[in-house]
Amino acid sequence: CDSSINLTFHKSKIAVDDLFTSLWDIAGARNLMKQFKSASYKPLLKQVVEEIFNPERPDPVDIEHMSSGLTDLLKTGFSMFMKVSRPHPSDHPLLILFVVGGITVSEAKMIKDLVLSLKPGTQVIILSTRLLKPLHIPELLFATDRLHPDLGF
């Protein structure tokens, strides 16, 4: 709607319905995860970082370690035949997180502080598709269908 003069009940109802459809789609996307299904008060990024550095969980369910060296490749290969522990994401002194869709400055600080408290000495590199500001939230919810982009196939 271009101005409040042209805003009608019907147009506002359509906008609110679209908003709730987007929110239900976001909740549905989390249902595909095994461990991080619930949208609790704890941010998803905090749950992921805590899972990476949790010493009681040897095998994170929703997080995969990408093998980089010969030792890691051998561990991964031999794990099919023998009882060999797979490499764990927290085994390395460098953690690279890539957040698709965007990250806020406060989320980046939360990750930095959390990693510092859970495993000091670990270097964290946070990459994202976008640095989000509070004003971006309505745009992301209303402007386009971010969960089902048109890929042109």
DSSP file with accessible surface (Angstrom, degrees, kcal/mol):
  #  RESIDUE AA STRUCTURE BP1 BP2  ACC     N-H-->O    O-->H-N    N-H-->O    O-->H-N    TCO  KAPPA ALPHA  PHI   PSI    X-CA   Y-CA   Z-CA
    1    1 A C              0   0  101      0, 0.0     6,-0.1     0, 0.0     3,-0.1   0.000 360.0 360.0 360.0 130.6    0.0    0.0    0.0
    2    2 A D        +     0   0  136      1,-0.1     2,-0.3     4,-0.1     3,-0.0   0.751 360.0   4.3 -79.4 -22.4    1.5    3.3   -1.0
    3    3 A S  S >  S-     0   0   49      1,-0.1     3,-0.6     0, 0.0     4,-0.3  -0.987  71.5-109.0-155.1 164.5   -0.1    5.4    1.7
    4    4 A S  G >  S+     0   0  106     -2,-0.3     3,-0.7     1,-0.2    -1,-0.1   0.745 113.8  65.7 -68.7 -20.4   -2.2    5.1    4.8
    5    5 A I  G 3  S+     0   0  147      1,-0.2    -1,-0.2    -3,-0.0    -3,-0.0   0.894 104.2  44.6 -66.7 -37.6   -5.1    6.8    2.9
    6    6 A N  G <  S+     0   0   70     -3,-0.6     2,-0.4     2,-0.1    -1,-0.2   0.444  87.1 115.5 -86.4  -1.5   -5.3    3.8    0.6
    7    7 A L    <   -     0   0   93     -3,-0.7     2,-0.3    -4,-0.3    -3,-0.0  -0.580  43.4-179.6 -74.3 124.0   -5.0    1.2    3.4
    8    8 A T     >  -     0   0   70     -2,-0.4     4,-2.4     1,-0.1     5,-0.2  -0.760  42.3-108.7-117.1 167.3   -8.2   -0.9    3.7
    9    9 A F  H  > S+     0   0  165     -2,-0.3     4,-2.6     1,-0.2     5,-0.2   0.915 120.0  53.1 -59.4 -41.8   -9.1   -3.6    6.0
   10   10 A H  H  > S+     0   0  127      1,-0.2     4,-2.2     2,-0.2    -1,-0.2   0.926 109.8  47.0 -61.7 -44.9   -8.8   -6.1    3.1
   11   11 A K  H  > S+     0   0   98      1,-0.2     4,-2.1     2,-0.2    -1,-0.2   0.904 113.6  48.1 -65.0 -41.1   -5.3   -5.0    2.3
   12   12 A S  H  X S+     0   0   42     -4,-2.4     4,-2.5     2,-0.2     5,-0.2   0.893 110.1  52.4 -68.6 -36.3   -4.1   -5.1    5.9
   13   13 A K  H  X S+     0   0  100     -4,-2.6     4,-2.7    -5,-0.2    -2,-0.2   0.924 109.2  49.8 -64.5 -40.8   -5.7   -8.6    6.4
   14   14 A I  H  X S+     0   0   74     -4,-2.2     4,-2.6     2,-0.2    -2,-0.2   0.927 111.2  49.6 -62.7 -42.8   -3.8   -9.8    3.3
   15   15 A A  H  X S+     0   0   40     -4,-2.1     4,-2.1     2,-0.2    -2,-0.2   0.925 113.0  45.8 -63.5 -43.6   -0.5   -8.4    4.7
   16   16 A V  H  X S+     0   0   71     -4,-2.5     4,-2.6     2,-0.2     5,-0.2   0.914 112.2  51.4 -67.6 -39.9   -1.0  -10.0    8.1
   17   17 A D  H  X S+     0   0   72     -4,-2.7     4,-2.3     1,-0.2    -2,-0.2   0.916 110.1  49.5 -61.7 -41.4   -1.9  -13.3    6.5
   18   18 A D  H  X S+     0   0   91     -4,-2.6     4,-2.3     2,-0.2    -1,-0.2   0.891 109.4  53.0 -63.6 -39.3    1.2  -13.2    4.4
   19   19 A L  H  X S+     0   0   38     -4,-2.1     4,-2.4     2,-0.2    -2,-0.2   0.951 111.1  44.9 -60.8 -48.0    3.3  -12.4    7.5
   20   20 A F  H  X S+     0   0  106     -4,-2.6     4,-2.5     1,-0.2    -2,-0.2   0.868 110.1  55.2 -69.3 -30.8    1.9  -15.4    9.4
   21   21 A T  H  X S+     0   0   76     -4,-2.3     4,-2.2    -5,-0.2    -1,-0.2   0.935 109.2  48.1 -63.2 -43.1    2.4  -17.6    6.3
   22   22 A S  H  X S+     0   0   26     -4,-2.3     4,-2.3     1,-0.2    -2,-0.2   0.915 111.5  49.8 -62.7 -42.7    6.0  -16.6    6.3
   23   23 A L  H  X S+     0   0   74     -4,-2.4     4,-2.3     1,-0.2    -2,-0.2   0.903 110.8  49.3 -64.8 -39.2    6.4  -17.3   10.0
   24   24 A W  H  X S+     0   0  188     -4,-2.5     4,-2.4     2,-0.2    -1,-0.2   0.885 109.8  52.2 -66.4 -36.9    4.8  -20.7    9.6
   25   25 A D  H  X S+     0   0   53     -4,-2.2     4,-1.9     2,-0.2    -2,-0.2   0.901 109.0  49.9 -64.3 -39.9    7.2  -21.5    6.7
   26   26 A I  H  X S+     0   0   79     -4,-2.3     4,-1.3     2,-0.2    -2,-0.2   0.931 111.5  48.1 -63.5 -44.8   10.1  -20.5    8.9
   27   27 A A  H  X S+     0   0   43     -4,-2.3     4,-0.8     1,-0.2     3,-0.3   0.902 110.3  53.1 -62.7 -37.7    8.9  -22.8   11.7
   28   28 A G  H >< S+     0   0   31     -4,-2.4     3,-0.5     1,-0.2     4,-0.5   0.849 101.5  59.1 -66.2 -33.8    8.4  -25.6    9.1
   29   29 A A  H >< S+     0   0   44     -4,-1.9     3,-1.0     1,-0.2     4,-0.2   0.860 102.6  53.7 -64.1 -33.3   12.0  -25.2    7.9
   30   30 A R  H >< S+     0   0   40     -4,-1.3     3,-1.4    -3,-0.3    -1,-0.2   0.744  92.9  72.6 -72.8 -21.4   13.2  -26.0   11.4
   31   31 A N  T << S+     0   0  101     -4,-0.8    -1,-0.2    -3,-0.5    -2,-0.2   0.730  86.4  65.3 -65.7 -19.7   11.1  -29.2   11.4
   32   32 A L  T <  S+     0   0  155     -3,-1.0    -1,-0.3    -4,-0.5     2,-0.2   0.702  87.3  87.5 -74.5 -18.2   13.7  -30.7    9.0
   33   33 A M    <   -     0   0   64     -3,-1.4     4,-0.1    -4,-0.2    29,-0.0  -0.507  68.6-149.7 -81.7 151.0   16.3  -30.5   11.7
   34   34 A K  S    S+     0   0  153     -2,-0.2     3,-0.2     2,-0.1    -1,-0.1   0.873  90.5  17.3 -85.6 -41.5   16.7  -33.4   14.1
   35   35 A Q  S    S+     0   0   56      1,-0.1     3,-0.4     2,-0.1     2,-0.2   0.783 121.7  53.6-105.0 -32.9   18.0  -31.6   17.2
   36   36 A F  S    S+     0   0    7      1,-0.2    -1,-0.1    -6,-0.1    -3,-0.1  -0.156  70.0 119.7-101.5  40.5   17.2  -27.9   16.7
   37   37 A K        +     0   0  111     -3,-0.2    -1,-0.2    -2,-0.2     2,-0.2   0.908  52.8  78.4 -71.1 -44.6   13.5  -28.3   16.0
   38   38 A S  S    S-     0   0   75     -3,-0.4     2,-1.2     1,-0.1    -3,-0.0  -0.453  70.8-143.1 -76.4 139.4   12.0  -26.3   18.8
   39   39 A A        +     0   0   80     -2,-0.2    -1,-0.1     2,-0.0    -2,-0.1  -0.628  40.1 166.5 -95.7  73.0   12.0  -22.5   18.5
   40   40 A S        -     0   0   58     -2,-1.2     4,-0.1     2,-0.2     0, 0.0  -0.148  55.8 -89.8 -78.7-177.9   12.8  -21.9   22.2
   41   41 A Y  S    S+     0   0  223      2,-0.1    -1,-0.1    -2,-0.0    -2,-0.0   0.661 104.1  92.7 -70.0 -13.2   13.8  -18.5   23.7
   42   42 A K  S    S-     0   0   65      1,-0.1    -2,-0.2     2,-0.0     5,-0.1  -0.696  88.1-112.3 -84.2 127.2   17.5  -19.5   23.0
   43   43 A P     >  -     0   0   57      0, 0.0     4,-2.2     0, 0.0     3,-0.2  -0.235  18.6-124.0 -59.3 146.4   18.7  -18.2   19.7
   44   44 A L  H  > S+     0   0   59      1,-0.2     4,-2.5     2,-0.2     5,-0.2   0.896 111.1  54.5 -58.7 -42.8   19.5  -20.9   17.1
   45   45 A L  H  > S+     0   0   29      1,-0.2     4,-2.4     2,-0.2    -1,-0.2   0.889 107.6  50.6 -61.3 -37.3   23.1  -19.7   16.6
   46   46 A K  H  > S+     0   0   71     -3,-0.2     4,-2.5     2,-0.2     5,-0.2   0.924 110.0  50.1 -65.9 -40.9   23.7  -20.0   20.4
   47   47 A Q  H  X S+     0   0   25     -4,-2.2     4,-2.0     1,-0.2    -2,-0.2   0.914 111.4  49.1 -62.5 -41.2   22.3  -23.6   20.3
   48   48 A V  H  X S+     0   0   30     -4,-2.5     4,-2.2     2,-0.2    -2,-0.2   0.941 112.5  46.0 -65.7 -46.8   24.6  -24.5   17.4
   49   49 A V  H  X S+     0   0    0     -4,-2.4     4,-1.9     1,-0.2    -2,-0.2   0.921 112.6  50.9 -65.1 -40.9   27.7  -23.0   19.0
   50   50 A E  H  < S+     0   0   56     -4,-2.5     4,-0.4     1,-0.2    -1,-0.2   0.891 110.1  50.7 -63.0 -37.1   26.9  -24.7   22.3
   51   51 A E  H >< S+     0   0   12     -4,-2.0     3,-0.8    -5,-0.2    -1,-0.2   0.896 107.3  53.4 -67.3 -38.3   26.4  -28.0   20.5
   52   52 A I  H 3< S+     0   0    4     -4,-2.2    38,-0.4     1,-0.2    -1,-0.2   0.911 118.1  35.5 -62.8 -39.6   29.8  -27.7   18.8
   53   53 A F  T 3< S+     0   0   18     -4,-1.9    -1,-0.2    -5,-0.2    -2,-0.2   0.267  83.9 121.4-102.9  13.5   31.7  -27.2   22.0
   54   54 A N    X   -     0   0   48     -3,-0.8     3,-1.1    -4,-0.4    36,-0.1  -0.660  47.1-161.3 -77.6 115.0   29.6  -29.5   24.2
   55   55 A P  T 3  S+     0   0  121      0, 0.0    -1,-0.2     0, 0.0    -4,-0.0   0.731  86.1  60.5 -72.2 -17.5   32.1  -32.1   25.6
   56   56 A E  T 3  S+     0   0  167      1,-0.2    -2,-0.1     2,-0.0    -3,-0.0   0.597  94.5  67.6 -84.9 -11.1   29.3  -34.5   26.5
   57   57 A R    <   +     0   0   86     -3,-1.1    -1,-0.2     1,-0.2    -3,-0.1  -0.848  57.4 178.3-112.0  96.2   28.1  -34.9   22.9
   58   58 A P  S    S+     0   0  101      0, 0.0    -1,-0.2     0, 0.0    -2,-0.0   0.823  75.5  39.0 -68.6 -29.0   30.7  -36.6   20.9
   59   59 A D  S    S-     0   0   80     29,-0.1     2,-0.1    26,-0.0    29,-0.1  -0.836  76.6-149.5-126.5  95.9   28.7  -36.6   17.7
   60   60 A P        -     0   0    5      0, 0.0     3,-0.1     0, 0.0    -8,-0.0  -0.432   9.6-150.4 -61.7 134.3   26.6  -33.5   16.9
   61   61 A V  S    S+     0   0   70      1,-0.2     0, 0.0    -2,-0.1     0, 0.0   0.929  89.2  32.2 -76.0 -47.2   23.5  -34.7   14.9
   62   62 A D  S    S+     0   0   48    -29,-0.0     2,-0.4     2,-0.0    -1,-0.2   0.371 108.4  77.4 -95.0   5.5   22.8  -31.6   12.8
   63   63 A I        -     0   0   24     -3,-0.1     2,-0.4   -12,-0.1     0, 0.0  -0.961  61.1-162.0-122.1 131.5   26.4  -30.4   12.4
   64   64 A E        -     0   0  156     -2,-0.4     2,-0.5    24,-0.1    24,-0.1  -0.890  14.2-136.1-113.9 142.6   29.0  -32.0   10.0
   65   65 A H        -     0   0   39     -2,-0.4     2,-0.7    22,-0.2    -2,-0.0  -0.818  17.9-139.6 -92.3 129.2   32.7  -31.7   10.1
   66   66 A M        -     0   0  147     -2,-0.5     2,-0.1    23,-0.0     6,-0.1  -0.833  22.4-126.2 -91.3 116.8   34.3  -31.1    6.7
   67   67 A S        +     0   0   45     -2,-0.7     3,-0.1     1,-0.1    -1,-0.0  -0.386  37.1 166.4 -65.3 136.1   37.4  -33.1    6.4
   68   68 A S        +     0   0  101     -2,-0.1     2,-0.2     1,-0.1    -1,-0.1   0.683  52.5  43.9-122.3 -32.1   40.4  -31.1    5.4
   69   69 A G  S  > S-     0   0   28      1,-0.1     4,-2.2     0, 0.0     5,-0.2  -0.619  84.6-102.6-115.1 175.2   43.6  -33.1    6.0
   70   70 A L  H  > S+     0   0  127      1,-0.2     4,-2.6    -2,-0.2     5,-0.2   0.906 119.0  54.3 -63.6 -39.9   44.8  -36.6    5.4
   71   71 A T  H  > S+     0   0   98      1,-0.2     4,-2.5     2,-0.2    -1,-0.2   0.930 110.0  46.4 -61.8 -44.9   44.3  -37.6    9.1
   72   72 A D  H  > S+     0   0   15      1,-0.2     4,-2.4     2,-0.2    -1,-0.2   0.895 111.8  51.2 -65.0 -39.6   40.7  -36.5    9.0
   73   73 A L  H  X S+     0   0  100     -4,-2.2     4,-2.6     2,-0.2    -1,-0.2   0.908 110.8  48.6 -64.2 -40.0   40.1  -38.3    5.8
   74   74 A L  H  X S+     0   0   84     -4,-2.6     4,-3.0     2,-0.2     5,-0.3   0.920 110.8  50.7 -65.9 -42.2   41.6  -41.5    7.2
   75   75 A K  H  X S+     0   0   67     -4,-2.5     4,-1.3    -5,-0.2    -2,-0.2   0.932 113.3  45.7 -59.1 -45.1   39.5  -41.2   10.3
   76   76 A T  H  < S+     0   0   54     -4,-2.4     4,-0.4     2,-0.2    -2,-0.2   0.925 115.9  45.7 -66.0 -42.9   36.3  -40.7    8.3
   77   77 A G  H >< S+     0   0   29     -4,-2.6     3,-1.1     1,-0.2     4,-0.4   0.924 114.2  46.4 -67.6 -44.7   37.2  -43.6    5.9
   78   78 A F  H >X S+     0   0   99     -4,-3.0     4,-3.0     1,-0.2     3,-1.1   0.714  94.8  77.2 -72.3 -18.6   38.2  -46.1    8.6
   79   79 A S  T 3< S+     0   0   37     -4,-1.3    -1,-0.2     1,-0.3    -2,-0.2   0.752  88.1  60.3 -65.8 -18.8   35.1  -45.3   10.7
   80   80 A M  T <4 S+     0   0  146     -3,-1.1    -1,-0.3    -4,-0.4    -2,-0.2   0.806 118.9  26.2 -73.7 -28.3   33.1  -47.4    8.2
   81   81 A F  T <4 S+     0   0  165     -3,-1.1     2,-0.3    -4,-0.4    -2,-0.2   0.722 126.1  30.5-106.2 -29.9   35.2  -50.5    9.1
   82   82 A M  S  < S-     0   0  116     -4,-3.0     2,-1.7     2,-0.1    -1,-0.1  -0.818  88.9 -93.2-128.7 167.8   36.5  -49.9   12.6
   83   83 A K        +     0   0  213     -2,-0.3     2,-0.4    -3,-0.1    -4,-0.1  -0.621  65.6 149.2 -83.5  82.5   35.4  -48.2   15.8
   84   84 A V        -     0   0   46     -2,-1.7     2,-0.2    -5,-0.1    -2,-0.1  -0.970  49.0-118.0-119.2 132.6   37.2  -44.9   15.1
   85   85 A S        -     0   0   91     -2,-0.4     3,-0.1     1,-0.1    -6,-0.1  -0.519  29.5-123.8 -72.3 134.5   35.8  -41.6   16.4
   86   86 A R        -     0   0  109     -2,-0.2    -1,-0.1     1,-0.1   -14,-0.1  -0.388  38.9 -86.5 -70.5 155.3   34.9  -39.2   13.6
   87   87 A P        -     0   0    6      0, 0.0   -22,-0.2     0, 0.0    -1,-0.1  -0.349  44.4-139.6 -61.5 142.4   36.5  -35.7   13.7
   88   88 A H    >   -     0   0   17      1,-0.1     3,-2.2    -3,-0.1     4,-0.3  -0.841  14.2-124.4-105.7 142.4   34.6  -33.3   15.9
   89   89 A P  G >  S+     0   0   19      0, 0.0     3,-0.7     0, 0.0    -1,-0.1   0.808 111.1  55.8 -57.0 -26.5   34.1  -29.7   14.9
   90   90 A S  G 3  S+     0   0   21    -38,-0.4     5,-0.0     1,-0.2   -37,-0.0   0.476  83.7  86.1 -87.2   2.0   35.6  -28.5   18.2
   91   91 A D  G <  S+     0   0   85     -3,-2.2    -1,-0.2     3,-0.0     0, 0.0   0.688  81.3  70.9 -70.9 -18.8   38.8  -30.4   17.6
   92   92 A H  S <  S-     0   0   58     -3,-0.7     0, 0.0    -4,-0.3     0, 0.0  -0.711  79.9-131.6-105.6 152.4   40.3  -27.6   15.6
   93   93 A P  S    S+     0   0   95      0, 0.0    30,-3.2     0, 0.0     2,-0.4   0.506  92.0  65.4 -79.5  -1.3   41.5  -24.1   16.8
   94   94 A L  E     -a  123   0A  72     28,-0.2     2,-0.5     2,-0.0    30,-0.2  -0.981  61.2-171.3-126.7 126.7   39.6  -22.4   14.0
   95   95 A L  E     -a  124   0A  15     28,-3.1    30,-2.8    -2,-0.4     2,-0.6  -0.971   4.4-166.0-116.5 123.6   35.8  -22.4   13.7
   96   96 A I  E     -a  125   0A  99     -2,-0.5     2,-0.5    28,-0.2    30,-0.2  -0.958   6.0-173.1-111.3 118.7   34.2  -21.0   10.5
   97   97 A L  E     -a  126   0A  21     28,-2.7    30,-3.3    -2,-0.6     2,-0.5  -0.948   5.2-167.3-110.5 130.2   30.5  -20.2   10.7
   98   98 A F  E     -a  127   0A 118     -2,-0.5     2,-0.6    28,-0.2    30,-0.2  -0.974   5.9-161.1-118.2 119.3   28.6  -19.2    7.6
   99   99 A V  E >   -a  128   0A  22     28,-2.9    30,-1.5    -2,-0.5     3,-0.5  -0.887   7.9-148.8-105.0 114.7   25.1  -17.8    8.2
  100  100 A V  T 3  S+     0   0  119     -2,-0.6    28,-0.0     1,-0.2    -2,-0.0  -0.677  80.7  23.2 -82.2 131.1   22.8  -17.8    5.2
  101  101 A G  T 3  S-     0   0   39     -2,-0.4    -1,-0.2     2,-0.0     2,-0.1   0.096 121.6 -65.4 104.6 -23.3   20.3  -15.0    5.2
  102  102 A G    <   -     0   0    9     -3,-0.5     2,-0.3    25,-0.1    29,-0.2  -0.414  39.4-130.1 126.0 159.2   22.1  -12.5    7.4
  103  103 A I  E     -b  131   0B   9     27,-1.9    29,-2.5    -2,-0.1     2,-0.2  -0.990  18.1-129.4-143.4 145.6   23.4  -11.9   10.9
  104  104 A T  E  >  -b  132   0B  33     -2,-0.3     4,-2.0    27,-0.2     5,-0.2  -0.555  26.2-114.9 -91.4 163.0   23.1   -9.0   13.3
  105  105 A V  H  > S+     0   0  100     27,-0.5     4,-2.4     1,-0.2     5,-0.2   0.903 117.8  53.9 -62.8 -39.6   26.0   -7.4   15.1
  106  106 A S  H  > S+     0   0   88      1,-0.2     4,-2.3     2,-0.2    -1,-0.2   0.869 106.9  51.3 -66.8 -33.5   24.6   -8.5   18.4
  107  107 A E  H  > S+     0   0   59      2,-0.2     4,-2.4     1,-0.2    -1,-0.2   0.910 109.3  50.3 -67.4 -40.9   24.5  -12.2   17.2
  108  108 A A  H  X S+     0   0   30     -4,-2.0     4,-2.4     2,-0.2    -2,-0.2   0.921 112.2  47.2 -63.0 -41.5   28.1  -11.9   16.1
  109  109 A K  H  X S+     0   0  114     -4,-2.4     4,-2.8     2,-0.2     5,-0.3   0.909 109.6  53.9 -65.8 -40.4   29.1  -10.6   19.5
  110  110 A M  H  X S+     0   0   45     -4,-2.3     4,-2.6     2,-0.2    -2,-0.2   0.931 110.0  47.3 -59.6 -43.4   27.1  -13.3   21.2
  111  111 A I  H  X S+     0   0    0     -4,-2.4     4,-2.7     2,-0.2     5,-0.3   0.937 111.9  50.2 -63.8 -45.1   29.0  -16.0   19.2
  112  112 A K  H  X S+     0   0  131     -4,-2.4     4,-2.1     1,-0.2    -2,-0.2   0.943 114.5  43.6 -58.8 -48.7   32.3  -14.4   20.0
  113  113 A D  H  X S+     0   0   65     -4,-2.8     4,-1.9     2,-0.2    -1,-0.2   0.889 113.7  51.5 -65.8 -38.1   31.6  -14.2   23.8
  114  114 A L  H  X S+     0   0   18     -4,-2.6     4,-2.5    -5,-0.3     5,-0.2   0.930 111.0  46.4 -66.6 -44.5   30.1  -17.7   23.8
  115  115 A V  H  X S+     0   0    3     -4,-2.7     4,-2.9     1,-0.2     7,-0.2   0.913 110.6  54.3 -65.3 -38.1   33.1  -19.3   22.1
  116  116 A L  H  < S+     0   0  104     -4,-2.1    -1,-0.2    -5,-0.3    -2,-0.2   0.889 113.7  41.9 -62.8 -36.3   35.5  -17.4   24.4
  117  117 A S  H  < S+     0   0   86     -4,-1.9    -2,-0.2     2,-0.2    -1,-0.2   0.845 120.7  40.8 -80.5 -31.9   33.6  -18.8   27.5
  118  118 A L  H  < S+     0   0   76     -4,-2.5    -2,-0.2     1,-0.2    -3,-0.2   0.872 136.0   4.3 -85.2 -39.8   33.3  -22.4   26.2
  119  119 A K  S >< S-     0   0   70     -4,-2.9     3,-1.5    -5,-0.2    -1,-0.2  -0.621  75.0-155.5-148.7  83.4   36.7  -22.9   24.5
  120  120 A P  T 3  S+     0   0   95      0, 0.0     3,-0.1     0, 0.0    -4,-0.1  -0.248  79.2  37.3 -59.1 146.1   39.2  -20.0   25.0
  121  121 A G  T 3  S+     0   0   76      1,-0.3     2,-0.5   -28,-0.0    -5,-0.1   0.304  82.8 125.4  95.1 -11.4   41.8  -19.8   22.3
  122  122 A T    <   -     0   0   19     -3,-1.5     2,-0.4    -7,-0.2    -1,-0.3  -0.703  55.4-139.2 -82.9 129.8   39.5  -20.9   19.5
  123  123 A Q  E     -a   94   0A 122    -30,-3.2   -28,-3.1    -2,-0.5     2,-0.5  -0.722  16.9-157.6 -88.6 136.1   39.5  -18.4   16.6
  124  124 A V  E     -a   95   0A  40     -2,-0.4     2,-0.5   -30,-0.2   -28,-0.2  -0.962  11.1-170.2-119.5 129.5   36.1  -17.7   15.1
  125  125 A I  E     -a   96   0A  63    -30,-2.8   -28,-2.7    -2,-0.5     2,-0.6  -0.986  10.3-163.1-116.1 120.6   35.4  -16.4   11.6
  126  126 A I  E     +a   97   0A  50     -2,-0.5     2,-0.3   -30,-0.2   -28,-0.2  -0.928  10.0 179.7-109.1 121.6   31.8  -15.5   11.0
  127  127 A L  E     +a   98   0A  81    -30,-3.3   -28,-2.9    -2,-0.6     2,-0.3  -0.883   4.4 171.0-116.1 151.4   30.7  -15.1    7.4
  128  128 A S  E     -a   99   0A  35     -2,-0.3   -28,-0.2   -30,-0.2     3,-0.1  -0.985  43.9-121.3-154.5 162.4   27.2  -14.2    6.2
  129  129 A T  S    S+     0   0   83    -30,-1.5     2,-0.3    -2,-0.3   -29,-0.1   0.658  97.8   6.0 -77.8 -16.0   25.3  -13.2    3.2
  130  130 A R        -     0   0   72    -31,-0.3   -27,-1.9     2,-0.0     2,-0.7  -0.973  64.5-124.4-165.4 144.9   24.3   -9.9    4.8
  131  131 A L  E     -b  103   0B 106     -2,-0.3     2,-0.2   -29,-0.2   -27,-0.2  -0.889  42.8-143.3 -93.6 114.5   24.8   -7.8    7.8
  132  132 A L  E     -b  104   0B  22    -29,-2.5   -27,-0.5    -2,-0.7   -30,-0.1  -0.574  17.5-167.9 -87.4 144.1   21.2   -7.3    9.2
  133  133 A K    >>  -     0   0  134     -2,-0.2     3,-2.1   -29,-0.1     4,-0.5  -0.840  40.0-104.9-116.6 159.1   19.8   -4.2   10.8
  134  134 A P  T >4 S+     0   0  114      0, 0.0     3,-1.2     0, 0.0    -1,-0.0   0.848 119.5  60.8 -55.2 -31.7   16.5   -4.1   12.6
  135  135 A L  T 3> S+     0   0  153      1,-0.2     4,-0.7     2,-0.2    -3,-0.0   0.676  93.2  66.1 -71.3 -14.7   14.8   -2.3    9.7
  136  136 A H  H <> S+     0   0   36     -3,-2.1     4,-2.7     1,-0.2    -1,-0.2   0.727  82.8  77.3 -75.8 -22.1   15.6   -5.3    7.4
  137  137 A I  H <X S+     0   0   79     -3,-1.2     4,-2.2    -4,-0.5     5,-0.2   0.937  94.3  45.1 -59.8 -50.3   13.3   -7.6    9.3
  138  138 A P  H  > S+     0   0   64      0, 0.0     4,-2.8     0, 0.0     5,-0.5   0.917 113.6  52.2 -60.0 -37.3   10.0   -6.3    7.8
  139  139 A E  H  X>S+     0   0   81     -4,-0.7     4,-2.3     1,-0.2     5,-0.6   0.930 110.4  47.3 -62.2 -43.9   11.6   -6.3    4.4
  140  140 A L  H  <5S+     0   0   38     -4,-2.7     6,-0.4     1,-0.2    -1,-0.2   0.841 117.4  43.0 -67.1 -33.4   12.7  -10.0    4.8
  141  141 A L  H  <5S+     0   0   37     -4,-2.2    -2,-0.2    -5,-0.2    -1,-0.2   0.860 129.2  22.4 -79.9 -36.0    9.2  -11.0    6.1
  142  142 A F  H  <5S+     0   0  108     -4,-2.8    -3,-0.2    -5,-0.2    -2,-0.2   0.797 109.7  64.9-101.5 -35.5    7.1   -9.0    3.6
  143  143 A A  T  <5S-     0   0   63     -4,-2.3     2,-0.3    -5,-0.5    -3,-0.1   0.947 107.5  -4.7 -67.2 -54.0    9.1   -8.3    0.4
  144  144 A T  S   <S-     0   0   73     -5,-0.6     2,-1.4    -4,-0.2     3,-0.1  -0.875  73.3 -95.7-137.5 169.1    9.8  -11.7   -1.1
  145  145 A D    >   +     0   0   81     -2,-0.3     3,-0.5     1,-0.2    -4,-0.1  -0.688  43.5 176.1 -87.1  88.6    9.4  -15.4   -0.5
  146  146 A R  T 3  S+     0   0  119     -2,-1.4    -1,-0.2    -6,-0.4    -5,-0.1   0.762  74.5  53.0 -69.6 -26.7   12.9  -16.0    1.0
  147  147 A L  T 3  S+     0   0   72      1,-0.2    -1,-0.2    -3,-0.1    -2,-0.1   0.709 118.2  34.4 -83.9 -18.7   12.3  -19.7    1.8
  148  148 A H  S <  S-     0   0  113     -3,-0.5    -1,-0.2     2,-0.0    -3,-0.2  -0.556  82.5-177.2-131.5  68.9   11.1  -20.6   -1.8
  149  149 A P        -     0   0   78      0, 0.0     2,-0.9     0, 0.0    -3,-0.1  -0.307  35.2-109.2 -70.3 152.6   13.2  -18.4   -4.1
  150  150 A D        -     0   0  152      1,-0.2    -2,-0.0     2,-0.1     0, 0.0  -0.721  34.9-178.3 -80.4 109.4   12.6  -18.5   -7.8
  151  151 A L        -     0   0  120     -2,-0.9    -1,-0.2     2,-0.1    -3,-0.0   0.489  41.6-118.4 -90.8  -4.9   15.7  -20.3   -9.1
  152  152 A G              0   0   62      1,-0.2    -2,-0.1    -3,-0.0    -1,-0.0   0.744 360.0 360.0  78.8  22.2   14.7  -20.1  -12.8
  153  153 A F              0   0  222      0, 0.0    -1,-0.2     0, 0.0    -2,-0.1  -0.617 360.0 360.0 -84.7 360.0   14.5  -23.8  -13.5
